[in-house]
Amino acid sequence: MSLGQVFLITGPTATGKTELAMNLYDRLGGAQKAQLISVDSAMVYRGLDIGTAKPQGRLLEQYPHSLIDVREPNEHYSVADFVIDADRIVQKAISENRTPILVGGTMLYIKCFRDGISNLPKKNDVIRKTLEERIDKSGLDTLYEELELADPESAINIHPHNRQRIIRAMEVFLISGKKMSALWKEQPTRSFSQRLGQELDIFAVLPKEKSDLEERIENRFMRMLDRGLLEELTVLRRNYRLDLSCPSMRTVGYRQAWSHLEGTIDRLEFVDEAIRATKLLAKKQMTWLRAWDHLETLYIGEDLKLWEKVSEKSAVI
C-alpha cells in the first residue's frame, strides 16, 4: 500500500459503512497499518451509543476509531472542529506509515473536509449565551428575523428552525461586524489535497433498491429499541443538563425519543416518527452524494469490490 493514501467510506445511514471500513482495516493489516476515523456528528458524543449504532465494547477495542466519544452530550462540536481534528489525525497516521480510513455519513463534515472551510471567527461563549437567552425570551423566530436583516444571503440557506446555525450566523456577524456569507467569499478555502498534500479517495456505499434500504432502516431501529434506546436517553437526561437545543439531542432517534419520554407522543407515534425521520435523513444523504463528482460507488455488502478498488488505486500510485 503506497504511503499517503487516504480513503473515505460514506453513504446513507444503515448501509453498513462501519462494517465495510473495519473489513478494509483488517485487510490493510490492522492497527499497525491503518487508522479508523469516524465522520459522524452524533458519535462524537459520549453516551449516545445505541441510537448512533456506535461500535461498542470489544468491537471498539478491536477496531479503535478516532473522533468517537470526544465530547459530552451537552457540549458543542462544530464542523470546523471536525476538520481541524481530522486533519491532525490523518497527518499523524501518514507520518506513522498507516493508511487513514475515514468512515461515516455526516455529509457536511465530508464536504468541508474535502473542499475546505473558511477561517471564520471562533465561538464566543459570552455572545452565544446572550443569543440563547434572547431566544428563550423572545423566541427563535425573532432571532431569525434579525438574521434575515443582518445577513439575508446566509438566512436564505438556513432553515428557520435550525437553532444552532442561526445562532452561529448571528454570532459571526456580532463578533466580526461582517456577514458570514461575505466572509465565506472573502476567505478562499483550501481543499484536502492543498492542506495535506494527499489525495482523498471517496467510496459511496449505496442500496441497489430504495426498498432494501428502508427495510434495513426499520429493522435496525427496532433492534435499537430492543437494546435499550429509551433507557439510554433516560440515563443521559438524568446525568446531564440537556434540552432539545443541544446538538446531541437533535440527532434522529433521540429527538423523537425525547418527545415520547416527555409524553407528547405515544410509543407507536415515536417509533413511526423516528423511522420516518431516519428515512428522510437517508434521502438527504443520497441528495448530497448525487451532487458530488469523483466518487467510487459500490453496493451494500460489496466488501471484496471495495478491496479490489483500493488495490487498483494502490497499483496506480
C-alpha atoms as one frame of an Amber mdcrd trajectory, in Angstrom:
protein
   0.000   0.000   0.000   1.503   3.316  -1.044   2.285   5.856   1.637  -0.070
   8.823   1.701  -3.276   7.183   0.538  -6.402   8.364   2.344  -9.735   6.582
   1.975 -13.197   7.753   2.987 -16.209   5.424   3.077 -19.603   7.099   3.162
 -23.206   6.554   2.133 -26.733   6.778   3.536 -27.438   5.643   7.064 -27.814
   1.884   7.673 -25.801   0.812   4.613 -23.126  -0.989   6.628 -20.349   1.595
   6.222 -18.728   0.788   9.556 -18.557  -2.932   8.833 -17.040  -2.209   5.423
 -14.422   0.084   6.955 -13.496  -2.485   9.597 -13.123  -5.140   6.908 -10.771
  -2.852   4.955  -8.874  -2.105   8.177  -8.231  -5.832   8.631  -7.173  -6.317
   5.015  -4.698  -3.454   5.261  -3.060  -5.020   8.298  -4.921  -3.727  11.348
  -3.614  -1.205  13.863  -0.029  -1.359  12.594  -1.032  -0.385   9.078  -4.317
   1.560   9.267  -6.211   4.183  11.271 -10.017   4.378  11.500 -11.525   7.867
  11.824 -15.234   8.462  12.450 -17.053  11.032  10.324 -20.255  11.102  12.347
 -21.594  14.193  14.128 -23.530  12.071  16.659 -20.829   9.526  17.535 -18.641
  12.353  18.856 -20.887  12.420  21.957 -20.259  10.151  24.924 -23.272   8.135
  25.984 -25.041   8.296  22.612 -24.258   4.685  21.852 -27.333   2.680  20.907
 -29.116   5.322  18.838 -25.993   6.111  16.803 -25.125   2.455  16.094 -21.726
   3.205  17.625 -19.316   0.245  17.766 -19.276  -0.944  21.363 -17.123  -2.790
  23.880 -14.728  -5.344  22.478 -15.599  -4.360  18.913 -14.421  -0.793  19.515
 -11.308  -2.121  21.271 -10.554  -4.310  18.276 -11.342  -1.515  15.816 -10.485
   1.771  17.571 -11.979   4.830  15.863 -10.664   8.331  16.354 -13.302  11.067
  16.905 -15.720   8.823  18.769 -16.628   9.962  22.317 -14.733  13.268  22.174
 -17.473  15.482  23.646 -20.020  15.353  26.465 -23.646  15.325  25.206 -24.246
  18.882  26.480 -21.247  20.301  24.597 -20.867  21.590  21.048 -18.706  20.146
  18.276 -18.583  22.136  15.067 -17.690  21.212  11.522 -14.583  23.373  11.930
 -13.617  21.308  14.988 -14.003  18.185  12.887 -11.832  19.412  10.005  -9.062
  20.509  12.374  -9.173  17.234  14.314  -9.420  15.025  11.224  -6.515  16.816
   9.509  -4.348  16.304  12.587  -5.196  12.596  12.889  -4.684  11.949   9.169
  -1.290  13.671   9.229  -0.203  11.670  12.260  -1.321   8.368  10.715   0.557
   9.084   7.491   3.692  10.034   9.426   3.453   6.609  11.101   3.105   4.814
   7.749  -0.537   3.946   8.454  -3.392   4.363   5.979  -6.229   6.616   7.209
  -9.733   5.210   6.699 -12.452   7.779   7.366 -15.962   6.395   7.692 -19.348
   7.993   8.293 -22.346   9.746   6.813 -22.255  13.341   8.088 -22.203  14.948
   4.669 -21.364  18.483   5.811 -18.282  17.134   7.577 -17.232  15.337   4.406
 -17.813  18.355   2.171 -15.778  20.665   4.380 -13.053  18.074   4.905 -12.772
  17.532   1.164 -13.271  21.095  -0.099 -12.078  23.151   2.863 -13.689  25.585
   5.251 -13.322  29.330   5.693 -11.444  30.666   8.693 -14.488  32.089  10.453
 -14.290  33.616  13.959 -14.123  31.098  16.800 -17.062  30.504  19.111 -17.642
  33.227  21.702 -19.339  31.819  24.804 -20.499  35.228  26.073 -22.195  36.193
  22.807 -23.610  32.692  22.379 -25.110  32.772  25.890 -26.689  36.165  25.146
 -28.242  34.837  21.938 -29.544  31.751  23.762 -31.142  33.976  26.397 -32.765
  36.126  23.715 -34.234  33.032  22.101 -35.608  31.866  25.444 -37.170  35.274
  25.985 -38.397  36.255  22.509 -38.338  33.032  20.515 -36.204  31.629  17.698
 -38.371  33.323  15.062 -37.347  36.759  16.326 -33.624  35.977  16.087 -34.120
  34.501  12.624 -35.821  37.708  11.504 -32.813  39.658  12.785 -30.529  37.361
  10.778 -32.623  37.997   7.663 -31.973  41.721   8.085 -28.293  41.376   9.013
 -27.290  38.660   6.529 -30.108  37.725   4.129 -27.840  35.546   1.983 -26.965
  33.321   4.941 -30.550  33.323   6.233 -31.981  32.002   2.972 -29.751  28.920
   3.301 -30.681  28.235   6.939 -33.948  26.646   7.997 -35.929  28.954  10.352
 -35.993  26.163  12.967 -32.262  25.387  12.853 -31.317  26.949  16.176 -27.622
  26.070  16.052 -26.968  27.521  12.596 -28.998  30.673  13.259 -27.028  31.309
  16.437 -23.734  30.683  14.635 -24.547  33.072  11.797 -25.578  35.827  14.217
 -22.550  35.104  16.406 -20.188  35.563  13.441 -21.928  38.817  12.500 -21.708
  40.198  16.047 -18.054  39.177  16.505 -16.735  40.370  13.153 -19.237  43.009
  12.098 -19.354  41.216   8.769 -21.892  38.900   7.179 -20.970  35.228   7.382
 -21.847  34.883   3.694 -19.344  37.646   2.881 -16.613  36.049   4.986 -17.060
  32.779   3.125 -16.408  34.628  -0.146 -13.500  36.709   1.178 -11.520  33.815
   2.583 -10.553  31.227  -0.025 -10.899  27.669   1.196  -8.116  25.115   0.929
  -9.095  21.645  -0.211  -7.892  18.467   1.437  -5.134  17.965  -1.135  -3.992
  21.574  -0.733  -3.932  21.326   3.064  -2.283  17.927   3.408  -0.674  17.290
   0.032  -2.502  13.963  -0.330  -5.277  12.590  -2.497  -8.619  11.620  -0.951
 -10.431   8.628  -2.447 -14.134   8.584  -1.544 -16.253   5.426  -1.773 -20.041
   5.734  -1.567 -21.971   2.671  -0.365 -25.427   2.649  -1.957 -28.517   0.401
  -1.841 -29.488  -1.434  -5.001 -33.146  -0.675  -4.304 -34.785   2.018  -2.183
 -36.946  -0.632  -0.531 -33.824  -2.531   0.590 -32.535   0.490   2.477 -35.926
   1.250   4.017 -36.146  -2.305   5.328 -32.642  -2.056   6.793 -33.570   1.231
   8.494 -36.736  -0.244  10.006 -35.023  -3.406  11.235 -32.079  -1.528  12.700
 -34.289   0.885  14.609 -36.293  -1.947  16.139 -33.000  -3.538  17.265 -32.045
  -0.206  18.850 -35.281  -0.255  20.823 -34.645  -3.823  21.950 -31.130  -2.859
  23.071 -32.491  -0.048  25.260 -32.557   3.224  23.315 -35.202   4.749  25.600
 -33.349   3.650  28.712 -30.139   5.125  27.325 -31.790   8.519  26.821 -33.332
   8.351  30.298 -29.840   7.974  31.787 -28.470  10.822  29.679 -31.286  13.126
  30.789 -30.619  12.238  34.404 -26.848  12.723  34.227 -26.595  15.854  32.093
 -28.327  19.207  31.765 -29.850  18.566  28.362 -32.609  20.114  26.305 -33.639
  19.946  22.678 -31.345  22.859  21.785 -28.310  20.641  22.444 -26.894  19.367
  19.116 -26.698  15.844  20.525 -30.431  15.809  21.215 -31.287  16.852  17.676
 -29.921  13.532  16.462 -32.501  11.408  14.651 -33.992   8.876  17.040 -33.051
  10.743  20.207 -35.190  13.740  19.257 -38.256  11.556  18.805 -37.427   9.513
  21.922 -37.276  12.762  23.902 -40.817  13.640  22.810 -42.008  10.192  23.874
 -40.369  10.471  27.303 -41.976  13.892  27.701 -45.360  12.303  26.973 -46.131
  14.361  23.875 -46.288  11.274  21.631 -47.075   7.658  22.440 -44.784   4.721
  21.715 -46.274   3.878  18.331 -46.013   7.507  17.222 -42.443   7.654  18.480
 -41.413   4.581  16.503 -43.187   5.791  13.370 -41.709   9.290  13.561 -38.193
   8.031  14.278 -38.214   5.620  11.345 -39.700   8.266   9.057 -37.045  10.786
  10.132 -34.281   8.245   9.523 -35.573   7.555   6.017 -35.664  11.301   5.364
 -32.060  11.545   6.563 -31.068   8.792   4.142 -32.833  10.644   1.321 -30.908
  13.832   2.124 -27.640  11.922   2.236 -28.379  10.483  -1.208 -29.057  14.002
  -2.493 -25.636  15.133  -1.269 -23.945  12.165  -2.928 -25.680  12.677  -6.250
 -24.353  16.245  -6.345 -20.718  15.178  -5.881 -18.335  14.035  -8.580 -15.235
  11.837  -8.352 -16.938   9.212  -6.189 -16.357   5.489  -6.428 -19.664   3.696
  -5.893 -20.414   0.200  -4.654 -23.456  -1.584  -3.291 -24.207  -2.721   0.239
 -22.085  -5.707   1.252 -19.557  -5.441  -1.565 -16.525  -5.798   0.709 -14.484
  -7.619  -1.909 -15.241  -4.997  -4.555 -14.056  -2.267  -2.176 -10.798  -4.126
  -1.645 -10.370  -4.566  -5.391 -10.876  -0.845  -5.959  -8.428   0.040  -3.165
  -5.852  -2.385  -4.603  -6.272  -0.899  -8.092  -5.616   2.583  -6.768  -2.563
   1.340  -4.877  -1.166  -0.185  -8.035  -1.619   3.074  -9.921   0.051   5.108
  -7.191
